[in-house]
Amino acid sequence: MSRVLLTSMQVSDGVRKELVREGSGPPPRAGDEITVHCTGSLNSPRKKFWSTKDPGQKPFTFQVGLGKVIKGWDEGCLTMAQGEIARLTIAGYKGYGEQGFSAWGYPFCQ
């Protein structure tokens, strides 16, 4: 069995990125429209709550760096190249906060 070694970096306070597969080209700039696949999961307990790859879902398009998504996505996506696959670990205060995201029924920080 082969092992994949992930490159890990601290993007900012509260945002950590593990590089799964390198992309190519420059990272986006604030205001650029990007389209991403993403999977949201809790760290403890480890549980997926949503994915753009779930049945009926599609890739997510947004203007990066303008506060239109959670802060951790903005910060992490601004470091990525086109085609890159990375795992972002985002602290609650740069995610959905203490209240969680009630539409999914998850209190993310307790």
C-alpha positions in Angstrom: 0.0 0.0 0.0 1.4 3.4 -1.0 1.2 6.4 1.3 0.5 9.9 0.2 2.5 12.5 1.9 0.6 15.8 2.3 2.3 19.1 2.4 0.9 21.2 5.3 0.9 24.9 5.9 -0.7 27.4 8.2 -2.5 29.8 6.0 -3.5 32.1 8.8 -4.6 32.0 12.5 -7.4 29.4 12.4 -6.8 28.1 8.8 -4.6 25.2 8.0 -4.1 23.7 4.5 -2.9 20.3 3.6 -2.0 20.0 -0.1 -3.3 16.8 -1.6 -2.6 17.5 -5.3 -0.8 20.5 -6.8 -2.5 22.6 -9.3 -1.1 24.9 -11.9 -1.0 28.7 -12.5 -1.2 31.6 -10.1 -3.6 31.7 -7.2 -6.8 33.8 -7.7 -6.9 37.4 -6.6 -9.6 38.9 -4.4 -12.7 39.5 -6.5 -12.0 36.7 -9.0 -14.9 34.3 -9.5 -13.8 30.7 -8.7 -15.6 27.4 -8.9 -14.7 24.7 -6.3 -15.8 21.3 -5.2 -15.9 21.1 -1.4 -16.9 18.8 1.4 -17.8 20.1 4.8 -17.1 17.9 7.8 -16.7 18.2 11.6 -13.3 17.3 13.1 -14.7 15.9 16.3 -16.5 13.7 15.8 -15.4 13.2 12.2 -18.6 13.6 10.3 -19.4 14.9 6.8 -22.3 17.2 6.7 -22.3 18.3 3.1 -20.5 17.9 -0.2 -20.8 19.4 -3.7 -20.3 15.8 -4.9 -23.4 14.6 -3.1 -26.3 13.6 -5.3 -28.1 16.6 -6.6 -25.3 19.0 -5.7 -22.9 20.8 -8.1 -19.6 22.7 -7.8 -19.8 26.0 -5.9 -19.0 29.3 -7.6 -18.3 32.5 -5.7 -16.1 35.7 -5.8 -13.2 34.9 -3.5 -11.7 37.3 -1.0 -14.8 39.5 -0.7 -16.5 38.0 2.4 -19.2 36.2 0.4 -18.3 32.9 2.0 -16.9 31.9 5.4 -13.6 33.6 6.2 -11.7 30.3 6.2 -12.7 29.6 2.6 -11.7 33.0 1.4 -8.3 32.8 3.1 -7.6 29.2 2.0 -8.8 29.5 -1.6 -6.7 32.6 -2.1 -3.6 30.3 -1.7 -4.7 27.7 -4.2 -3.9 27.2 -7.9 -6.4 26.0 -10.5 -6.8 22.2 -10.3 -5.3 22.0 -6.8 -6.9 19.7 -4.3 -6.4 20.7 -0.6 -7.9 19.9 2.7 -8.6 23.1 4.7 -9.0 22.8 8.5 -10.9 25.9 9.6 -11.4 26.9 13.2 -15.0 27.7 14.2 -14.5 31.4 14.4 -13.4 31.5 10.8 -16.2 29.1 9.8 -19.8 29.1 11.0 -19.1 30.4 14.5 -20.5 29.2 17.8 -24.0 29.0 16.5 -23.0 26.5 13.7 -25.2 26.3 10.6 -28.7 25.7 11.7 -29.9 24.7 8.2 -27.9 21.5 8.6 -28.7 21.2 12.3 -25.1 21.3 13.5 -23.7 23.3 16.4 -20.1 23.4 15.3 -18.5 24.9 18.4 -19.5 23.8 21.9 
